[in-house]
Each structure stands twice: as structure tokens, then as C-alpha cells.
Amino acid sequence: MERIVTKPTKIDLHIHSAASIVTKDKGKKQLADCDKDHVNVLLRGLEAHGINMCAITDHDCFDKDLYFTLKEKEGNGCLNKVLPGIEFSVSIRSGDEEPTVVHIVAIFDDRRPDLINGIAEVICDENGKPRYDDLDSSAFTEDCFAKVLRDIGLNAVLIGHEKSAGQEAKRDVSSLGADCASEVILTEFVDAVEIRNKRREIDIKRLIETYPKDAVPFVVGSDCHDWATYPGREGGEISFSSLKCLPTFEGLLMAITDPSRIKVGDCSFFSVSSSKLDSLELSIDGKCFDIPLSPGINAIIGDNSIGKSMMIHRITGCRHVGDSKLADGYEAYCAKEGISVDTLLPDAAEFKFDDQDSVRKTLEELHSGQGQDDYFGKYFQSHVDVSSIKESLKRFFDECVVALESKACFNDALRRLDKHEVVLRDLPKSEKLTISRFSKTISFKEIDDLCSKLLSCRSDLANAMTDYSKLFKEMGLEAAEAHADAMEAMDRLLKLVEKHRLVYERDDVKTRAVKDAASEERRVLSKRKTDEQKTIDDYSATFDDVSVKIANAVLLAAKRCDRKLEYAVPVDIRVPNPMGKFIFVSELTSGSTDISYCNDVFGEVFNKPKLSLLLDGIQSETNLTTEEIAAAVTGGKPSMATCYDQIRNKLHAVVDRVTERRKITNKSIGIDAEPSPGLYGTLYFDLLAEEDTKSGVYIIDQPEDQISQVAIKEHVLGAFKRMSANRQVLMITHNPLFVVNLDVDNVIVLARGQDGKIDVKSGALEYECDDYKVLDLVAKTVEGGADVVRKRLKRYGSEGI
């Protein structure tokens, strides 16, 4: 038998024989020829419909001779397994109501022929009559049914018979009135040891009423009563159930305890992609291993430091080993243990490789919102306009600085006036010409700033045509003409600015000429004046200077302005990109740009003790001077001349730290909330599961890192199951949930034997041979594995999982 599942196992676990005539099917003449002498007739029917695993399940009786005769035919054609079974009539009583009889098909473990030999005697008396204890209904009560199973002593799978397919017909499970009735309403594994020790009774009523439809496997059987016309159902062909399992009782058990292993009709459980590995070939200390790999999920488990991570790196040619010391360590380990990994996965056949560090790093980057361009960048189609927001923030802060500066400069002017005391004197006028002050120097700063801004805008506008040429072509001729008009308008504006600057230059030439002439004349006049005349001139100059200062203070008083600390966001600070059940959010690293954020920016530029005074000074009148404001700046103190420019630069520098942050969320979490690192782990694997545009093998080392057990069970396992439908997965894990609950398709176990040498064993979870059982290996190798295996087999039991 193969170690892993390579194709679906098609089953029919509900076939009747002539034995049923003695119990429930009296008068059905077509059953007369359904006996051991006509087994070949049944075989032809099974072969024609591709049945790989079957069971004869007669009403409340068991024909052991027929069973063993059919059992001998295993291996003929497509029939791989024959299991013993019975269709029980069970009387269910609820309160004072009349009992309801339902049919339950029991399929037994076939590995104990000695116990199978005694099944008939347990069910029927020496006359071949069923040992019913509910004689009125010709059925077994629940207690009697449990006792029969105990006395048989074999592990069993119970399947509720639902012949009416949802209609409440007599003797169907749906007759109990369960809303979820379909083809099958009850599937249950009965552990012979537990029920024999009476530690766990079967509560059929509870099972039927408890399980919702989507939690119970859908198992179809023919209920054939005429082998010559197999499947013998009126209305033609039926769609049999196919299981993703080995054709064994253990395979059936694993399938009915995981509904994802069961489909109806012709089906496929694996991806047909050619980008996969068929086997893993390696040799250890001269012993060769050829390990078949499933196209689904392959889990590598084993002792710590035995070489699991080394193996997956060797499979990929160590192209993901960034640390040369680690590569040297692998080389030394292989030389020491005599290991040679002979299978190589081409780069083109690889979907993704996640080692322990890359998973941790990816989850950290997802949480921080950085470094997602490599894989997830394609999902962020729309982005928050960071540049516009930063420019708007800078304008807001510039306006705040202007408001603070306008009042502080007025206060500076008052302070300067306070230092001047002019005594009014009645002096004679000087008979000589007096030059007391010069014309004010013309400033080119404002017009040069405008010119620089316009040139930058023109350059950006010109580059837009080149950078977004494809978009302009899509928009057509009208867009190109609008761009040309904008360029022309910008050029006209620049010419006007240049023309006006010439006016500034001419005025400056005149002003400097007058100033130079006045300075020269002043020196000449100074040589001719007497001391009395100079005193008069100095007084006039002082008086004129104070007058200018007063006039300047009046002008500054008029320029004073307030800026309310209110900031309206000009564009969205958070842009969602819905993709299926995920939302890819582009947002600001600042989280917001409200006034709270703005106050935090001020808090970085100014010392906290003075911060409230400064903020009040922006919004309303203040007595602060430029000197006091400069002293309140954090870090190096700016000079009086450059104080406000440096404050602006500091504020702009804080704003420039704002960048785009990307996060992934879903509708239940919302776009405003911050997913936890653990939640990002579930989202990450969900995204990989949804990725169906790229084929290849996914290799991952310890996906359980950074994720809670609850999240693994509720989210991550489902993601990996969906993923396995699209690609082959090769996984290293130390978590039993990722082996047993994930229901992996192949387990590769690395362990040291008693001789100290590394040995490799593998197979599906249900695989067993003379040397080992895979479930036993999992229970012994993985911490907590025994408990998880036990619960896994009780998935539909009272203990749950």
C-alpha cells in the first residue's frame, strides 16, 4: 500500500445482501442472489463504478462467510478494501413520546479477524434472530445498542442512514425532526476500549440534535438491494462519496473526523500544478531514502537540532541562507552525519520560502507598516497623498510661526523704544544742510522666493508629461492641450515676475545711488560744521531715529495676527483598498494630523515649560519677545536674526518624518483599528492562501511562531487547508495542531535510532506498517502530540477539540 494519498478513495459503505431477508427485507426477491456465490456479480458492479472501498451492511445481522469471501477479493481491479459493517435499527426515546426507530450504519475496524468472527453471535441468537430489546419496534434501544458495540469490541464508525434526503420518512434520521437533516446527519467514531470500559456511552439523540449540517461529513452509499443492477437505485446513477484517505479503516476514521477530506462525485483534492516535488531523495550515513511527497501539505517533524531546517535549505540550494556562518554550519553537520540531500527545487518552481527569521520579520513589518513592497505592495492600489498632507501641515505651521513672529516683533520694537529716552529741547535750527537718515534698503527675498516656487512648479508640471505619459495618452488629446495651456500660463507668469524684478533692481540702483551720494555729502558737511551745529544735527538724527522706530512699531502693531490652533485635513489620511475579505490600508505614520498631532510637533521643537505660553502666543496676544522665544527652542539656540527661519525648519523637519504606512485588516477589525502582531500572523497566511496567480511550492519553517494557539485553531489551519488546494506545502513544525488538526497529507519524521544514527519515516496520518504507525510517531515526537491525537479522533465526541 502507498504511504500517502495520491488519488481519492471512492466508497460505498451501504450494500445489502441476502442476509437482510431474514430481518427487515422479507419478500425482496432480488436479494436472493446477493450471496457469497454471486460475489463476482457485485465485483463487476463495483469495478464499473470505480469503488475502492466497500462494506456489506445488512439489517441487524452479519454474514461472516460473505464478508470473508469478499475480503479475499481485495486487490482485484480497483477494490482495495472491504470493511465489516451492519445497519442497526435503534430505538430513540425522548421523554414520554413514542420511541422513534432510526437506522445507523456501523463500519468496524477490520484488523481483528478473531473479533469479526464473533460479530454475528453478539447481534443474533442461536436461531439467527436479532437480540432486540424493543420488541414492539423490532429494534435495539440506545443502551442495548451501546452494549452490542461494547461486546463486539471493535473500533467503529457510525453513520446515520438518511434515505429520504431531508424528507421526514420513517426509519430515517431526519424523522427525529432535526432541521439539519441531509444525506447524513450523524457520523461518530466509537473507541472500542473506551466504550468497553463504560467510560463513554453513546448518546445518539444528543449527537443528532447537536451537530449542524456543515459540521458533519456528507457520506453517500448506494443502499443497493440488487447486485445484478448495481448500484440498483431507481432513477439511475448516483454520485458516490470520495475520501482523501488511504483505503483503510484508519483512513475512513481520519476522513469522517475532518469534513474537508470528503467530497461527493468525481473530484480532486490536490492542485494539478506541475510546480511541485514528487519525492525527497537523500542519503544518511550510506542509507538511501526516497520519501514520496504529497502535492498537498507535507509536515517535517523531529528532534531538535536534527537537521530539519538544514534539509529545506538544501532542497532550495541554500539560496535563502543569508548568513555564511550558517551555511558553513550546515555543511559541517552534513559532513559529520554523512547526509546528502539529492533533491533540488528550481527557483522557478518556488512560490515562497519563509524561514523562522523571515516569518518573524514579515510579521513585524506588517505590524509596523513598512517593508511590504516586495510581496504585498501590489495590493495597495490607492495611496494616501503624503506630499499634499505634508505641504498642508507645513503651511499650517508657517502660519503659526507668522502669528507668533508678528506679535513678538512688535514686542521687540516696544522693548527697543523703552531703551530710548529723548529729552525735548528747543534748539536753534542748523543753518547748514543736515542728512539724518538714509532710504530703506530694498529686499529681494519675497520676489525671489516666488520665482523659485514658480520654477519648481513649472519643472514638476513639465516632468508630469514624461513621468505619466501613459496616462496622458489614455486621457487623450484634450489632456495634452490642457497641459500645454498650463505650461504656457506658467511661462507667462514667470515672465511677469521677471519683469517686476527688473523694477525692483532699478529702484535698488536708484536707492543705492542716493544712499552713496548722501553718505559722501554727509562726510563733506561734517568737516564744515561747528560743534554747535553737530549737536543740533545729532539731536535731529536721534529724534528722527526714534520717530522711525515709533512708526515701525505702529506698522508692526497693524501686522499682528492670530492663528487658531485648528487644522482641517485637506485630504484623506487613511485610504482603504478592499480586496475580497481583506482591506489594505494606506495611512500616515503619524496616525493622524489633527491638532493633537500638531501640538506634539510643537512639543518636539519647544521646551515643555514654555510650550503653553508659546501656543497661547500663537492664538492671542502675548508679551513674549524674540529673545524669549529663541531661548525656548529645544537643542541649539537660534540667533535672533535667524530665529523664526530656524523654528520653521525644525517644524518642517518633524513633518518630513511623516511617511506612508501600510497595514492589512478586515471588515470585522475595521480600518481605524490597529491589528495585533498575532492577528497579522493570521492575516498573513490568509493572504497567502488567497494567492492563486502564482504557482509553486511554499516552504515554511515553524509557522506557529508569533501566533496564539487560539488563532492557529480558528484561523491559520483553515488558511493552510485552502492553500494546499492551490500548491504544495513543505512545512517544519513543532506544534501538534499543525500536524494533527491541520490533517496534513504527509508526515516526515526525523529521529535518531537506538544506534544514534538518523532515521527517516514518513506517511499519511493514517498510514501504518509493520515498523510504525504515523499517529504514534506524532504522539511521541511532538510535544503535546499524544493529547492532540486523542482529541482529534474524538472530534465529533463529547470532548470536542
C-alpha positions in Angstrom: 0.0 0.0 0.0 1.2 3.5 -0.8 2.3 5.7 2.1 0.4 8.8 1.0 -2.8 9.6 -0.8 -2.3 10.1 -4.5 -5.9 9.8 -5.6 -9.4 9.9 -4.0 -10.8 6.7 -2.4 -14.3 6.1 -3.8 -16.5 4.4 -1.2 -19.8 2.6 -0.9 -20.5 1.6 2.7 -24.1 0.7 2.3 -24.7 -2.5 0.3 -27.2 -5.2 1.3 -27.1 -9.0 0.8 -29.4 -12.0 1.1 -28.8 -11.9 4.9 -31.2 -8.9 5.1 -34.1 -11.1 4.0 -34.1 -12.7 7.5 -34.6 -9.3 9.3 -36.0 -6.2 7.6 -36.2 -7.1 3.9 -38.5 -10.0 3.8 -40.1 -10.5 0.4 -37.4 -8.8 -1.6 -36.7 -11.5 -4.2 -33.8 -9.6 -5.8 -31.8 -10.1 -2.7 -31.9 -13.9 -3.1 -28.9 -13.9 -5.5 -26.9 -11.4 -3.3 -24.8 -14.0 -1.5 -21.2 -15.4 -1.4 -21.8 -17.5 -4.5 -22.5 -14.3 -6.5 -19.7 -12.1 -5.2 -18.3 -11.8 -8.7 -21.5 -10.1 -9.8 -21.0 -7.5 -7.2 -17.3 -7.1 -8.1 -18.2 -6.3 -11.7 -20.6 -3.6 -10.5 -18.0 -2.1 -8.1 -15.4 -2.2 -10.8 -17.7 -0.4 -13.3 -18.3 2.4 -10.8 -14.7 2.6 -9.6 -15.4 1.7 -6.0 -12.2 1.4 -4.0 -13.6 0.7 -0.5 -16.9 -1.0 0.4 -18.9 -2.7 3.1 -21.9 -5.1 3.2 -24.2 -3.6 5.8 -27.2 -5.8 6.3 -30.1 -5.0 8.7 -29.3 -6.1 12.3 -27.2 -9.1 11.2 -23.8 -10.0 9.9 -22.9 -12.7 7.4 -19.3 -13.5 8.2 -18.9 -16.1 5.4 -19.9 -13.4 2.9 -17.6 -10.9 4.5 -14.5 -13.1 4.4 -15.3 -14.3 0.8 -15.5 -10.7 -0.4 -12.5 -9.8 1.7 -10.4 -12.3 -0.3 -11.2 -10.2 -3.4 -9.2 -7.2 -2.1 -6.7 -6.2 -4.7 -8.9 -7.4 -7.6 -9.4 -4.5 -10.0 -9.9 -1.2 -8.2 -11.2 -2.7 -5.0 -8.6 -2.1 -2.3 -10.5 -2.5 1.0 -13.5 -4.5 2.3 -14.7 -3.5 5.8 -17.2 -5.3 8.1 -20.4 -3.4 8.7 -24.0 -3.6 9.9 -27.1 -1.4 9.5 -28.6 -1.2 13.1 -32.2 -0.4 13.9 -32.0 1.8 17.0 -35.0 2.9 19.0 -34.7 6.5 20.3 -37.0 7.7 23.1 -37.4 11.3 24.0 -39.3 11.9 27.2 -42.8 10.4 27.2 -43.1 10.4 23.4 -43.3 7.2 21.4 -39.9 5.9 20.5 -38.5 6.6 17.0 -36.5 3.9 15.2 -33.6 5.2 13.1 -31.1 3.3 11.0 -27.4 3.6 11.9 -24.7 2.1 9.7 -21.8 0.8 11.8 -18.4 0.2 10.0 -15.9 -1.8 12.0 -12.2 -2.0 12.1 -11.0 -5.0 10.0 -7.7 -5.7 11.8 -9.1 -8.2 14.3 -10.4 -11.2 12.3 -10.9 -13.1 15.6 -13.4 -10.4 16.9 -15.0 -10.1 13.5 -15.7 -13.9 13.7 -17.9 -13.3 16.7 -20.0 -10.3 15.5 -22.9 -12.5 14.4 -23.2 -14.2 17.8 -23.3 -10.8 19.6 -26.1 -9.4 17.4 -28.2 -12.5 16.9 -29.3 -15.5 18.9 -28.7 -19.2 18.1 -31.7 -19.0 15.7 -30.2 -16.1 13.8 -32.7 -13.6 15.2 -31.5 -10.2 16.3 -31.4 -9.7 20.0 -33.8 -6.8 20.0 -34.8 -5.4 23.4 -37.5 -3.1 22.0 -39.7 -5.9 20.7 -42.6 -3.6 19.7 -40.4 -1.7 17.3 -38.1 -4.6 16.4 -35.1 -2.5 17.3 -32.2 -2.1 19.8 -32.7 0.6 22.4 -29.8 3.1 22.8 -28.5 1.2 25.9 -28.7 -2.1 24.1 -27.0 -0.7 21.0 -24.2 0.6 23.2 -23.9 -2.8 24.9 -23.7 -4.6 21.5 -20.9 -2.3 20.4 -19.1 -3.0 23.6 -19.5 -6.7 23.2 -18.3 -6.7 19.7 -15.2 -4.9 20.9 -14.1 -3.3 17.7 -13.5 0.4 16.9 -16.4 1.6 14.8 -17.6 4.5 12.7 -21.3 5.2 12.9 -23.2 6.7 10.0 -26.8 7.8 10.3 -28.9 6.5 7.4 -30.9 9.3 5.7 -32.6 7.7 2.7 -35.2 10.4 2.3 -32.6 13.1 1.8 -34.3 15.7 4.0 -37.9 14.4 3.9 -39.1 13.0 7.2 -39.5 9.4 6.2 -40.0 6.6 8.7 -36.8 5.0 10.0 -34.6 7.8 8.7 -32.5 10.0 11.0 -34.5 13.0 9.8 -37.6 11.6 11.3 -36.3 12.9 14.6 -37.1 16.3 13.3 -33.6 17.8 13.1 -33.6 20.8 10.9 -30.1 20.0 9.5 -31.1 16.6 8.1 -29.5 15.8 4.7 -28.0 12.6 3.3 -26.1 12.1 6.6 -26.8 13.6 10.0 -24.6 11.5 12.3 -21.0 10.4 11.9 -19.3 9.2 15.0 -16.1 7.3 15.9 -16.5 4.8 18.7 -13.4 3.8 20.5 -13.9 0.1 21.5 -11.6 0.3 24.5 -13.4 3.3 26.0 -16.9 2.0 25.4 -16.0 -1.4 26.7 -14.8 0.2 29.9 -18.1 2.1 30.1 -16.2 5.4 30.3 -18.2 6.8 27.5 -21.7 5.8 26.5 -23.2 6.7 23.1 -25.9 9.4 23.3 -27.4 9.2 19.8 -30.1 11.7 20.4 -27.6 14.3 21.6 -25.4 13.7 18.6 -28.3 14.1 16.1 -29.6 17.3 17.7 -26.2 18.9 18.3 -24.3 18.8 15.1 -25.1 21.5 12.5 -25.2 20.4 8.9 -21.9 21.9 7.8 -20.0 20.1 10.7 -21.0 16.6 9.6 -19.5 14.8 6.7 -21.7 14.0 3.7 -21.4 10.3 3.0 -23.3 8.7 0.2 -24.0 5.0 -0.1 -26.0 3.0 -2.7 -28.2 1.1 -0.3 -28.1 -1.5 -3.1 -30.5 -4.4 -2.8 -29.8 -5.9 -6.3 -26.2 -6.7 -7.2 -27.1 -7.5 -10.7 -28.2 -3.9 -11.3 -25.6 -2.3 -9.0 -26.0 0.3 -7.7 -29.6 -0.7 -8.0 -31.1 2.7 -7.3 -34.3 3.7 -9.1 -33.7 6.8 -11.2 -30.2 5.8 -12.5 -26.7 6.7 -11.4 -25.7 8.2 -8.1 -22.7 10.3 -7.1 -20.7 8.3 -4.6 -18.6 9.9 -1.8 -14.8 10.2 -2.4 -12.4 10.4 0.5 -9.0 11.9 0.7 -7.5 9.0 2.6 -5.7 5.7 2.2 -8.2 2.8 1.6 -8.1 1.6 5.2 -10.3 1.8 8.3 -7.9 4.3 9.7 -8.2 6.3 6.5 -12.0 6.3 6.9 -11.7 7.3 10.5 -9.5 10.3 9.6 -11.9 11.3 6.9 -15.1 11.3 8.9 -13.4 13.3 11.6 -12.4 16.0 9.1 -15.1 17.0 6.6 -12.6 18.6 4.2 -11.5 15.1 3.4 -14.9 14.2 2.0 -16.4 15.2 -1.4 -19.3 13.8 -3.5 -18.9 12.8 -7.1 -15.8 12.9 -9.3 -13.4 15.3 -7.6 -9.8 16.2 -6.9 -8.3 17.1 -3.6 -5.0 18.5 -4.8 -3.6 21.1 -7.2 -2.6 19.7 -10.6 0.2 22.2 -10.9 3.5 20.8 -12.3 5.5 23.1 -10.0 5.9 20.6 -7.2 8.3 17.9 -5.9 7.3 14.3 -6.3 9.8 13.0 -3.7 12.6 13.9 -1.4 15.7 11.9 -2.1 18.5 11.8 0.5 21.1 9.5 2.0 22.2 9.4 5.6 25.4 7.5 6.5 25.2 5.5 3.3 21.5 4.6 3.7 19.3 5.9 0.9 15.8 7.3 1.4 13.2 8.1 -1.3 10.4 9.8 0.5 7.2 10.4 -1.5 5.8 13.9 -1.2 2.1 14.7 -1.3 1.0 17.5 -3.7 -0.8 18.8 -0.6 0.7 19.6 2.9 3.9 17.8 4.0 5.0 18.3 7.6 8.5 17.7 8.8 8.8 16.9 12.5 11.6 15.5 14.6 14.0 16.0 17.4 15.6 19.5 18.0 18.8 20.2 16.1 18.5 17.1 14.0 18.7 18.9 10.7 15.1 19.8 9.7 15.9 23.4 8.7 19.1 22.3 7.0 17.0 20.0 4.9 14.7 22.6 3.5 17.6 24.9 2.8 19.4 22.2 1.0 16.3 21.5 -1.1 16.5 25.1 -2.3 20.2 25.0 -2.9 20.8 27.2 0.1 19.8 30.2 -1.9 17.9 31.7 1.1 20.8 31.3 3.5 22.0 34.9 4.0 24.5 34.1 6.8 27.7 32.4 5.5 28.3 31.0 9.0 25.0 29.2 8.9 25.8 27.8 5.5 29.2 26.6 6.8 27.4 25.1 9.8 25.0 23.1 7.6 28.0 21.9 5.5 29.8 20.7 8.6 26.7 19.0 10.0 26.1 17.1 6.8 29.7 16.0 6.7 29.6 14.8 10.3 26.3 12.9 9.9 27.0 11.7 6.3 23.9 13.5 4.9 23.4 14.2 1.3 20.2 15.9 0.1 19.8 15.0 -3.6 16.5 16.8 -4.4 16.7 20.3 -5.7 13.8 22.7 -6.1 14.3 25.1 -9.0 13.9 28.7 -8.3 11.1 29.0 -10.9 9.1 26.2 -9.1 9.2 28.0 -5.7 6.2 30.1 -4.6 7.7 31.4 -1.4 10.3 30.5 1.2 9.8 31.5 4.8 12.4 30.5 7.4 11.9 31.3 11.1 13.5 34.7 10.8 11.7 35.8 7.7 8.3 34.9 9.2 9.1 36.9 12.3 10.4 39.8 10.2 7.4 39.7 7.9 5.0 39.9 10.8 7.0 42.7 12.4 7.0 44.6 9.1 3.3 44.0 8.7 2.7 45.4 12.1 5.0 48.4 11.6 3.5 49.1 8.1 7.0 49.1 6.5 8.8 46.8 4.0 5.7 45.3 2.3 6.5 46.3 -1.3 8.2 43.1 -2.2 5.1 40.8 -1.8 2.1 42.8 -0.7 2.8 46.1 -2.4 0.6 45.1 -5.4 -2.5 45.1 -3.2 -2.1 48.8 -2.3 -3.6 50.3 -5.4 -4.6 53.7 -3.9 -2.4 55.6 -1.6 -2.7 58.4 0.9 -1.4 61.7 -0.6 1.6 62.1 1.8 3.1 65.0 -0.1 -0.1 67.1 -0.1 -0.6 66.4 3.6 2.9 67.4 4.5 2.7 70.6 2.4 -0.5 71.5 4.1 0.9 70.8 7.5 3.9 72.9 6.8 1.7 75.8 5.7 -0.2 75.5 8.9 3.0 75.6 11.0 4.3 78.5 8.9 1.1 80.4 9.6 1.5 79.7 13.3 5.1 81.0 13.2 4.0 84.1 11.4 1.3 84.7 14.0 3.9 84.3 16.8 6.5 86.3 15.0 4.1 89.2 14.3 3.5 89.8 18.0 7.0 89.0 19.2 8.5 91.5 16.7 6.0 94.2 17.9 7.1 93.4 21.5 10.8 93.6 20.4 10.1 97.1 18.9 8.5 98.3 22.2 11.5 97.0 24.1 13.8 98.9 21.8 11.7 102.1 22.3 11.9 101.6 26.0 15.6 101.9 25.8 15.4 105.3 24.1 14.7 108.4 26.2 14.6 111.6 24.2 14.7 114.9 26.1 12.7 117.5 24.3 15.0 120.5 23.7 14.4 123.8 22.0 17.5 124.1 19.9 18.0 126.6 17.1 17.8 125.2 13.6 21.1 124.4 11.9 22.0 126.8 9.2 23.8 124.0 7.4 22.2 121.1 5.4 21.6 118.1 7.6 21.3 114.5 6.4 19.8 112.5 9.3 18.8 109.1 7.7 19.0 107.1 4.5 16.4 105.4 2.4 15.5 101.8 3.5 17.3 99.0 1.6 15.1 97.2 -0.9 14.6 93.4 -0.1 14.6 90.9 -3.0 13.7 87.9 -0.7 10.0 87.8 -1.3 10.1 88.1 -5.1 13.0 85.7 -5.3 11.0 83.2 -3.2 8.1 83.5 -5.5 10.2 83.0 -8.6 11.8 79.9 -7.0 8.4 78.4 -6.2 7.1 79.0 -9.7 10.2 77.5 -11.3 9.8 74.4 -9.1 6.1 74.1 -10.1 7.0 74.5 -13.8 9.6 71.8 -13.5 7.1 69.4 -11.8 4.5 70.2 -14.4 6.9 69.5 -17.3 8.1 66.3 -15.7 4.5 65.1 -15.3 4.1 64.7 -19.0 7.2 62.4 -19.1 6.5 60.5 -15.8 2.9 59.9 -16.6 3.0 59.7 -20.4 0.9 56.6 -20.5 -1.9 58.2 -18.5 -1.8 61.3 -20.7 -2.2 59.0 -23.8 -5.2 57.3 -22.1 -6.8 60.7 -21.4 -6.3 61.8 -25.0 -5.6 65.0 -26.9 -7.6 67.2 -24.6 -5.3 66.4 -21.7 -2.2 67.1 -23.7 -3.7 70.5 -24.8 -4.6 71.3 -21.2 -1.1 70.5 -20.1 0.3 72.7 -22.9 -2.0 75.6 -21.8 -0.8 75.2 -18.2 2.8 75.3 -19.3 2.1 78.4 -21.3 0.3 80.1 -18.5 3.2 79.3 -16.1 5.7 80.8 -18.6 3.6 84.0 -18.8 3.5 84.2 -15.0 7.3 83.7 -14.8 7.9 86.5 -17.3 5.7 88.8 -15.3 7.7 88.0 -12.2 11.0 88.5 -14.0 9.7 91.9 -15.4 8.6 93.0 -12.0 12.0 92.0 -10.6 13.6 94.4 -13.0 11.6 97.2 -11.4 13.0 96.1 -8.0 16.5 96.2 -9.5 16.0 99.7 -11.0 14.6 101.0 -7.7 17.5 99.4 -5.9 20.0 101.1 -8.2 18.4 104.5 -7.5 18.3 103.9 -3.8 21.9 102.8 -3.6 23.0 105.9 -5.7 21.1 108.2 -3.5 22.5 106.5 -0.4 26.0 106.6 -1.7 25.7 110.3 -2.6 24.1 111.1 0.7 26.9 109.4 2.6 29.6 111.3 0.7 27.8 114.6 1.2 27.4 113.8 4.9 31.1 113.3 5.3 31.8 116.6 3.5 29.3 118.5 5.5 30.7 117.0 8.7 34.0 118.6 8.1 32.5 122.1 7.7 30.2 122.2 10.7 30.9 123.6 14.1 30.4 121.6 17.3 27.1 123.5 18.0 25.8 122.6 14.5 26.8 118.9 15.0 25.0 118.8 18.3 21.9 120.1 16.6 22.3 117.5 13.8 22.8 114.7 16.3 19.7 115.7 18.2 17.7 115.8 14.9 19.1 112.4 13.9 18.2 110.9 17.2 14.7 112.4 17.1 14.3 111.1 13.5 15.6 107.6 14.5 13.1 107.4 17.4 10.3 108.6 15.1 11.2 105.8 12.7 11.1 103.3 15.5 7.7 104.5 16.6 6.4 104.4 13.1 7.9 100.9 12.7 6.2 99.8 15.9 2.9 101.2 14.7 3.3 99.2 11.4 4.2 96.1 13.4 1.2 96.6 15.6 -1.0 96.7 12.5 0.5 93.5 11.2 -0.2 91.5 14.3 -2.3 88.4 13.7 -3.6 85.3 15.5 -3.8 81.8 14.3 -6.3 79.5 15.9 -4.9 76.0 16.7 -7.4 74.4 14.4 -6.3 72.2 11.5 -8.5 70.7 8.8 -7.1 67.7 7.0 -7.2 68.6 3.3 -7.3 65.0 2.0 -7.9 61.6 3.4 -5.3 60.5 5.9 -6.4 56.8 5.5 -7.2 55.2 2.2 -8.7 51.7 2.1 -8.1 49.2 -0.7 -10.8 46.4 -0.3 -9.6 43.1 -1.7 -12.1 40.3 -1.0 -12.3 39.8 2.7 -9.2 41.9 3.3 -8.7 45.7 3.5 -5.2 47.0 2.5 -5.0 50.4 4.2 -2.6 53.2 3.2 -2.3 55.7 6.0 0.1 58.2 7.6 2.8 57.0 10.1 1.7 59.9 12.3 -1.7 58.2 12.7 -3.5 61.5 12.4 -2.9 65.2 11.5 -5.3 66.7 14.0 -4.4 69.4 16.4 -3.3 66.8 18.9 -0.6 65.7 16.5 0.3 69.4 15.8 0.7 70.1 19.5 3.0 67.1 19.7 5.1 68.6 16.8 5.3 71.9 18.7 6.4 69.8 21.8 9.4 68.5 19.9 10.5 72.0 18.8 9.9 73.9 22.0 10.8 73.2 25.6 7.7 71.9 27.5 7.8 74.5 30.4 7.3 77.3 27.8 5.1 75.4 25.4 1.7 76.6 26.8 2.9 80.2 26.6 4.0 79.8 23.1 0.8 78.1 22.0 -1.2 80.9 23.7 1.0 83.4 21.9 0.1 81.9 18.5 -3.7 82.2 19.3 -3.9 85.5 21.1 -1.9 88.5 22.5 1.4 87.7 24.2 4.3 89.6 25.9 6.9 87.1 24.5 9.9 88.6 22.7 12.1 87.0 20.1 14.8 86.5 22.6 12.4 84.6 24.9 11.1 82.5 22.0 14.7 81.6 20.9 15.5 80.6 24.4 12.5 78.2 24.4 13.7 76.3 21.3 15.0 72.8 22.0 18.6 71.9 21.2 20.9 74.5 19.9 19.5 78.0 20.4 19.0 80.0 17.2 20.3 83.5 16.8 18.0 86.5 16.9 18.4 87.2 13.2 17.6 83.6 12.1 15.2 82.6 15.0 12.0 82.2 13.0 13.6 80.6 10.0 15.2 78.0 12.2 11.9 77.4 14.0 10.2 76.8 10.7 13.0 74.5 9.6 12.7 72.5 12.8 8.9 72.2 12.4 9.3 71.1 8.8 11.9 68.5 9.8 9.4 66.9 12.2 6.7 67.0 9.5 9.1 65.4 7.0 9.2 62.3 9.2 5.6 61.6 8.2 5.6 58.8 5.6 3.1 56.3 4.3 2.3 53.4 6.5 0.6 50.3 5.1 -1.4 47.9 7.2 -3.7 45.0 6.4 -7.0 44.5 8.2 -10.5 43.2 7.5 -14.1 44.3 7.9 -14.5 42.9 11.4 -11.5 44.8 12.7 -12.1 48.0 10.7 -9.7 50.3 9.0 -9.1 52.6 12.1 -8.1 49.8 14.5 -4.6 48.5 14.8 -4.3 44.7 14.3 -2.1 43.0 16.9 1.1 41.2 15.8 -0.7 37.8 16.3 -3.6 38.9 14.2 -1.2 39.9 11.4 0.0 36.3 11.6 -3.5 35.1 10.7 -3.9 37.7 8.0 -0.5 36.8 6.5 -1.4 33.2 6.0 -4.9 34.1 4.9 -3.4 36.3 2.1 -1.0 33.5 1.0 -4.0 31.1 0.9 -5.9 33.6 -1.4 -2.9 34.0 -3.7 -3.8 31.9 -6.8 -2.0 33.9 -9.5 1.4 32.2 -8.9 2.0 28.5 -8.6 4.9 26.8 -6.9 6.0 25.2 -3.7 5.5 27.1 -0.4 8.3 26.2 2.1 7.9 27.4 5.7 9.8 26.8 8.9 7.6 26.9 12.1 4.5 28.9 11.1 3.3 28.7 14.7 5.8 31.3 15.8 4.3 34.6 16.9 0.7 33.2 16.8 -1.5 32.1 19.6 -3.0 28.6 19.9 -6.5 30.0 19.6 -5.6 31.9 16.4 -4.0 28.8 15.0 -7.1 26.7 15.5 -9.6 29.3 14.5 -7.8 30.9 11.5 -4.4 29.7 10.5 -5.2 26.0 10.0 -8.1 26.9 7.6 -5.8 29.1 5.7 -3.3 26.3 5.2 -6.0 23.9 4.1 -7.2 26.4 1.4 -3.6 27.0 0.4 -3.0 23.3 -0.2 -5.7 23.3 -2.8 -3.5 25.6 -5.0 0.0 24.5 -4.2 2.3 22.0 -2.5 3.4 23.0 1.0 6.5 21.8 2.8 6.5 22.7 6.5 8.6 22.3 9.5 6.7 22.4 12.8 6.9 21.6 16.5 3.2 22.2 17.1 0.9 19.2 17.0 -2.0 21.4 15.8 -0.1 21.9 12.5 0.1 18.2 12.1 -3.0 16.5 13.5 -5.6 19.3 13.5 -4.4 20.6 10.1 -4.8 17.0 8.9 -1.6 17.1 6.9 -1.3 14.8 3.9 2.2 13.6 4.7 4.3 13.4 7.8 8.1 13.2 7.6 9.7 12.2 10.9 13.4 12.6 11.6 14.7 10.9 14.7 17.7 9.1 16.0 17.5 5.3 16.4 19.0 3.3 19.2 22.3 3.2 17.3 22.4 7.0 17.3 22.0 7.3 13.5 19.3 9.5 12.0 16.4 7.6 10.5 13.5 8.9 8.4 10.0 7.6 8.4 7.0 9.0 6.5 3.4 8.6 5.5 -0.1 9.9 5.8 -1.5 10.3 9.3 -3.5 7.1 8.9 -0.5 5.1 7.5 0.8 2.2 9.4 3.1 -0.7 8.6 4.9 -3.5 10.5 7.5 -1.0 11.7 5.5 2.0 12.7 2.2 3.9 12.8 2.4 7.6 11.8 0.0 8.8 14.5 2.1 7.0 17.2 5.2 8.8 15.8 3.4 12.1 16.0 2.3 11.4 19.6 5.9 10.5 20.6 7.8 13.2 18.7 5.8 16.4 19.0 5.3 17.9 22.5 1.6 17.5 23.4 1.1 15.3 20.4 -0.5 12.4 22.3 -3.2 14.6 23.7 -3.9 16.3 20.4 -4.1 12.9 18.6 -6.6 11.6 21.2 -8.8 14.7 20.8 -8.5 14.7 17.1 -10.1 11.2 16.9 -12.9 12.4 19.2 -13.7 15.4 17.1 -17.4 14.5 17.0 -17.3 13.2 20.5 -18.4 14.8 23.8 -14.9 16.1 24.5 -14.7 18.1 21.3 -11.4 19.8 20.4 
